[in-house]
Amino acid sequence: MNSKLDFQPKLLTALRNYSKEKFTSDLMAGIIVGIVALPLAIAFGIASGVSPEKGLITAIIGGFIVSLLGGSNVQIGGPTGAFIVIVYGIIQNFGIEGLAIATVIAGILLIVMGALRLGTVIKFIPYPIVVGFTSGIALTIFTTQMKDLFGLTIEKVPADFISKWIAYFDAFNTINLWSLLIGIISIIIIAFTPRFSKKIPGSLIAIIIMTIIVYVMRNHLGISGIETIGDRFTINASLPQPAPITFNMETINLLLPSAFTIAILGAIESLLSATVADGVTGDKHNSNTELIAQGAANIIVPIFGGIPVTGAIARTMTNINNGGRTPVAGIIHAVVLLLILLFLGPLTKHIPMACLAGVLIIVSYNMSEWRTFRSLMKNPKSDVSVLLVTFLLTVVFDLTIAIEIGLLIAMFLFMHRVAETTHISVTTDHIDLSDESEIPHDKEVLILPKGVEVYEIDGPYFFGVANKFDSIMKSMGDKPNVRIIRMRKVPFMDSTGLHNLESLLRLSQAENIHVILSGVNEQVRKVLIQSGFNKKIGAENICSNINEAIEKAKEVS
């Protein structure tokens, strides 16, 4: 493995051949993405349990750092819907300070992942897990918006999924029809806007229209009971001062599982977004650099009171579709949001909560991937089980448990599949050489001497296979004089496989059975030498091919 740090920000290469034409394209894309990000940043901030400007601060600082240091030319960073569930849960249990600590730890983990070049490994997390928790998050976000959509009067909404719905049904007699009407109209506007306008997002149009209507209703028509952002939050339209974050081992231990979830979720979402962007632009992102940039953003943003940052697929695609081709567009998007916060921030207090609920319901629908979910249900039972377990754990319990157990199930299933593909065959009379590529030969069949057994392992020799080898050995009848273990198709061996081989050698020697290895490749040979196994078996008993092994067997039998 190359120990050199794989950190090559795309901004540095983009600026080498930068031109006025590229800047014009990036400027337009950055302005449009900034406008698109505005309602989402506010909505994600509020849904996560923080004030709306914290969502904007996350998009401003996080988006700037991701574009400045990132490994993708077009990635747009900021808060996303995927984090709503985990962030809300951390704030409920550990407060804002707990969230800041968890986010910083997640940032450190992301930098470590990038430094260890784990960017490509993250992409191999099984697809059913990704769909399972994404769909689970979508349903959870949808559930959290019912109070604001219906204008229900509930003193404190329970944290867990089932209790939430019980509370909603209990409070259904407090429904506010005006709030419901505003929410439904907002959903309709957002859903139908793409038919008329590709540039201006439906969420922004819905917020502007519904904010004006609600302002008139409240102040000139005397209609009360429609809750706005200002009724729930005090808007601070300025960049906050950095605040120190206090760490101690007790809180680190408590928050490490949540931090791990943030890191894994952030890595998956940002690299998935970058990969999708590559498919559209024909570019190639650097996954390790991207992880380091995401890590840096998640270390710095909490100092200013922000929430976790990751690559946002919807905003990244908006950037591409509007001509953004370098990280400069992402930096401009952050500047646009900063100007909106400073000069238009106080106006956000008039935005109705029911309208933001409509925005998040559309976000949850787009996140749900219900078509993909339905198609995955037709896959093998193992994939379906991973999908459903991850989905149900996300919804009923929380994302931390879902990701941890989902990954464990996927790993066990993977090991089971690998173990199933590894075959062990036993030969006691002859070997068919018709399909041999290991050695040159002029015979079709190789006759084995009497008292010689050949065990061929086809596949990796690891702990999932070791027991299979043991059971085959025990099932054999008469004991041979020589056992040849043919390993030409063994690509690697782990410590359990090695221990199994050592046990076989020890038991065989106790029964005066000679053991010979055949066709050992360089990687497996290196493992045998490093462990000292070559001295135990004798270097002369590790043969390069089956002919040598049989000649050796004739000598000792």
N, C-alpha and C positions, 0 to 999 in steps of 0.2 A: 504494500500500500504506500502511495506517495504521501509523505508526511507534510508536504508544503501546503499552507493554507490556501484553499480554493476560494479566494475572494476577489472578484473582478467586476466592480459595479459597471453596469451598462452605460451609465451617464458619461463616464470617461471616454468610452469609445464613440458614443453618439456625438459628443462635442467636437471630435477631431475633424469631422467633415460636415459640420453644421452650416446651414445656409439660411438666408432670409425666407425662402420658400418653406423650408421645414419649420421655421419658427412660426410662420403664419398659420400653417396647418395645426401645429401644437397649441397655438394660442386659442384658436377657435374650439378645438377639442377640449382643452383645459377649462374654458369658460362653460361649455355645455355640461361637461362632467361635474363641475362645481355646482351648477344649478340642479343637476340630477341628484347629487349627493346630499343637498341641503335637507329635503324632507326626510330622507332615509336616516341621516345622521341624527336628526331630532327624534324621530320615531324610535330608532334603536336605543338611543340614550334613555328615553323615558321608559320603554318596555324593559330595559335592563335594571331599572330601579334607581337611576341617577337623574339629575336635572338635564334638561334639553341641551344646554350649552356644553355639557360634558361630552355629549355625542359629537357636537361640532368640533370641540377641541381635539377629540380623538381623530376625527377625519383630517383636521388641519395638520397637527403635529405628526401623527402616524402616517398620513398620506405623503407628507413632505419627506420623511425619513425613508420610507419604502421606495420612493422614486429616486431619492438622492443616492442610496446605497444598494438598491436592489439589482437582481440578476435578470430582470425582464425589462424590455424596452417600453412596454405598454401597461404593465401592472398598475392598478390603482388600489392603494391601501386605505383602510379605514375600519369603522365598526361594521359588523355584519349580523344578520339575523341568527346565524348559527351560534353566536355567543350569548344570545339573550337568556337562554335557559340557565346556562352555567353561571353567568354573571349574577343574575337575579338570585340564584340559590346561595352563592358565596356571600352576597350582601346581606341576605336574610340571616345567615348563620354567623358571619364574622365581621359584618359591617364594611364600610368603605375602605377602612385601613386594611382589613383582611384581603379585600379585592386587590388593592395596590400591591401588597406583598406577593399574592399568588401570581399576579401578572408579571411582576419583576422576575420571580423565579422561573416562570414560563419563558420569559425572554432569554434568560441565561441558558435554559435547556435548549431553546431553538438555536442559539449561537453555538452551543456544544455540538448539536446535531450537524450544523453546517460545517464546523471545524473538523468533525470526524467524517465528513463526506457521506452523510447518511441521506442526502437529498434524493438520490435515486431509489433508496430502499423504501422511503415513505410511500412512493408511488405504487408499491406492490401490496399495500394493505388491501385485503379482499374487497371487491366491489359490493357484495351484499352488506358488508359492515357499513360502508360509506352511505349506501342508499338507506339502510335500516335506521341509522341515527339521524340522517338528514330528514327523512320522512317523519321520524319521531319528534324532532325539533319543530318541524312545520306544524304538526298537530298541537304541540305544546304552545307555540306562539299563537295559533288560532284560539286556543282555549283561554290564554291570558287576556285576550282582547274583548271577551264577551261582556265584561262589566262596563267598559267604556262604550261599546257599540250599542248596548241596550240602555245605557244610562242608569244602571242598577245602583241602589243605595246599599252598599255593603261596607261596614266599618273596617274590616280587615279581611282581605281575600286569602284563603288558605294557600299554603305553598304547594301541596301535592295535587296531582291531576284529578283524582276521584273526588277529594274534598272540595275542590274548586267547583265542579259541576253540581255537587249537592248544595253548595252555598248559592250558586246561581239560581237553581230551581226554587230554593227557599225564598230568595229575594225577588222572584219574577214578578210579584205583584207591585214592585216599585219601579217598573219599567218606565222610561221617559220616551214617549213616542217621537218627540222632536229630535232627540239624540239618535234614535234608530233611523229616522228619515234621513238625517244628515250623513250617517254612516253608510246607508244603502246608496244614496246619491253619489257619495264619494267613490264607492266601489264601482258604480256604473261609469262614472267619468274616467277613472283610471283604466278600466277594462276597454273602453271604446276609443280613448284618445289615440292609440297607435293607428287607427284607421284614418285619422285626419292629420296627425302630426307625428313625424318620426323624430324630430329634433327635441321638442319640448316634452318632458315627461308628464304623464297623466297625473302622477302624484302631486307635482307642483301645481298643475292647473286646478286639481281638486282642492288643494289647500288654499290657494288664492281665492277661488270662487266661494268656497264654504266659509272661509274666514270673514269675507265681506258680508255674506248673507247673515251669519251669526252675529256679527257686530251690529248690523242694522236691527236685527230681531231683539237683541238685548238692550240696546241703547235708545231705540226709537219706537219699537212696537211693544215694549214692556214684557217680552217673553223671557221668563227666567228659567233656571233649572238646566240650562245647557252649559256643561262644564268646559272651560278652556284651559290651556296650559297655565295661564296666569293665575287661575284659581287654585292650582296645585303647587306651582313652583314660582320662585323668585328668579327672574332672569338676570344674570350678570353678564352684560354685553362687553366683556373685555377678556384678554388672555390672563389666566390666573398666574400668581407668583409660584415658583417651584417650592414644594414643601418636602421636607425630609421624610423618609420612610424608615420606621424603626423595626429592626429585625431581632428576633430571638429564637432560639432553637425550638421552643415549645410551639410557637406559631408556625414556624417553618415545617415542623413535623405534621401539624394539623392540616396545613394547606398544600402540602406536597402532592397529594392525589389530585386536587383541583388544578394545581399548576400544571401537572402532567397532562391532564385533559385539555387545558387551554393550549399547551404546546403542540400536542398531537393534532388537535382540531385545527389550530392555526396553520400547521405545516401541511396538512392534507388539503385544506381549502385554498391556501395560497398557491401551492404547487399544481393543484387541479386547475385553478384559474389561469396560471401561467401556461400550462399545457394546452388548454383550450385556446388561449390567445395565439400560441405558436401555430396551431392548426389553421387559424384564420390568416395570420400575417406571413407565414412561411419562415418566421424567425426561429431561433432556438435559445431558450432561456438557460441560465446557469442556476440549477436548483440549490446548490450549496451556498452561493452568494445570496440567493433569495432568502434562504433560511436565516442567514446571518443578519440581513437587513430587517427581516421580520422580528428577530430577536432584539436588535437594537431599538426598534420602534416600541416594542413592549416593555423595555427597560426604562425608556425615557418618558413615554406618555403617562404612566401612573404618577410620576413626580408632579405633573400638572393636573392631576385629578381625573385623567381619562380612563377609558375602559380598554379591554384587549383589542389589538389591531390584527388584521389579516388582509390578504388579497381578496378583493370583491369582484366576483365574476361579472355581475350585471354592469357595474361601473367600468370595469375593464373593457367589456364589449362595447359599451357606449363610447369609450375613448377611441377604440379602433374604428368603429363605424363612422365617427366624425373626423377621422383623419389623423389622429394622434399616432405617432410612430417612434417617438423617443421619450425618455423619462421627463423631459422638460414639460410635456403636457400634464403629467401628474403633479409636478411642482406648481404649475399655474393653477391647477384645480384647487390645491391647498391655499394658495394666495387668494383666489376668488372667495373661498369659504371664510377666510380670515376677514376679508373686507365686509362680507355679509354679516358676520358676527359683530364686528365693531360698529357698523353703521345702520344695520337693519335688525339687529338682535332684539331690541325692545318690542318690535312689532310681533315677534313670535308668541308673545303672551296671549294674543287674540285668537290663536289657532284652536279650533274646537277639538277636544279629546276624541270625539266620535269620528272625526275625519281622520285623525292619526290611526285610530283603530281600523278604519277602512284601508288605509295604506298598508298596515301590517297584515291584514287578512289577505290582501293581494300578494304580499311578499311570501306569506306562508303557503299560499296556493302554488306559487311558482317554485317554492322550495320542495314541495311535497313529492315531486317526481312520481306521481301515482301511476302514470303509464309504465314507467320503468319498474316500479314496485310490482305491478300486475304481471308484467312479462317475466320477472325473476321468480314469481310463484310457480312458473312452469319448469324451472330448472331442477337439477337433482335435489333430493331431500336434504342433503347436507347443507347446500347453499340456502335452501328455504328455511332451514332451522336457524342458521346464523342470522339471516335477514329478520325473521320474526322475533327471535330472542333479543337482538339489538334494538329493534323497534319498540317492543313492549317494555324493555328495561328503561329505555329513554323516556317513554311516556309515563310509566307507572312509578319509577324510582327517580333516577337522574342520569345525566349524561356521563358522569364520571364512572359510575358502575357499568353503564351500557358499553362504553368503549373498552374498559378493562376486561369485562367478561366476554364481550364480542371478540376481542383479539385473542383471548385464551381459547375460546371455542374454535376459532379459525385456525389457530396454530395446531391444536390437537387434531382437527380434521385433516390439515395438511400433512402432519406426520403420519396419520393413519393411511392417507392415500399413497405417500411415498413408501411406507412399509408394505402396502399391498402390491406396489409395482416392483418391489425387490423380490426376485425369485431365487430359491435355492434348490438345485437339482443334485441327485446322487447317482453316480455311475459305478458299477462294479465289474462290468465285462468289456465294453468297448466304447470308444469315443468317435462320433461321426465328424470327420474333418471336411465335409463338403462345403460348409459355410465358414471355415476358419480363415481369419485374416491375421491372426497373431503370429503365425510362423509359416515359412515356406514348407510345403509338403508334397510328396508324390504318391500318397496313399489316400484312399477314400475313408478308410476305417483304421483306427489305432486300437489294437488289442491290449487290454490291461493285463499285467502279470497277476497271477493268483495271489490273493491276500492284499490287494491294493484297492482302495476306494477313493473315488474322486468326487469331492463336493464343490460344485460351482456356484458362486454367489454372483447374481446378475442384478446390480444396483448398489446404492450406497449402503455401507455396513455401519449402521448407527444403532442407537439404543432401541429403536422401534423394531429392528430386525434381529437383534441378538437373541431374544427369546425364541424366535422362530427357528434359528439355527440350533439352539439347545434341544428343542423338542424333536427335530429331525434326527439329531444324533442319538437321542434316547430311544427313538422308535426302531433304529436299526437292530438287526438280530445278531449274527455272529460278529465277533470283534475282528477287524482286519489286522494285518501286520503293519501296513502303511496307510496313512491318511494324507491325500493330496488336497489342499485347499486351493482351488483355482480362482484367482482374483483379478483376472484380466478385465472384467467388466465392473469392477468396483472403483468409482471415481473418487470417493473419499471415505475416511473412517474416523469416527469420533472416539472419545475416551471409553464409552461403554462397549463399543465394538471391540476396541483393543483389549479391554478387561475380559470380554467374552473369549477372545482369541487366546489370551494368556491362561484362562481357566481350562480351555480345551487342551492346550499344550500340556499343562500340569497333570490333568486327569489322564491324558493319553500316555504320557511318560510313566505315570504310576502303573499303567496297564501294559507297559512295554510296547506301546504303539508309536511308531515313528511318524512325525508330522513334517510335511513339506509344503511350502507355499509356492504357487506358480503364477506367473504373469502379473507380478506386483508393479503398479505404475509408480512414477517418481514421487507423487504426492503422498501416497500411502506408504511407500518405502521410507520417506522422510519421517513420518509419524512413528514407524517401527524402530528406526535408528535412534530418534530422540528419546524414546521411552526405554531403550535398551533391550527391546524384544529380540532384536537380531542376534544379541549375544546369548539369550536364553535358548533360542531355537537353533542357533548356529548359522553363520552367514552363508555357509555352503548349502543350507536347506531352503534358501530363498532363491528360487530359480526364475529365469526370465521368461521361459515358455514351458508348455506341457511336455514337449519331447525331453527337455533337460530334466524335468521333474520325474518322468517315468524312468529315465536312465538312472537317476539317483535312487529311485525306489527299488530298482533291480539290484543295486549295489547293497542296500541295507536289509532287504527282505530275505 
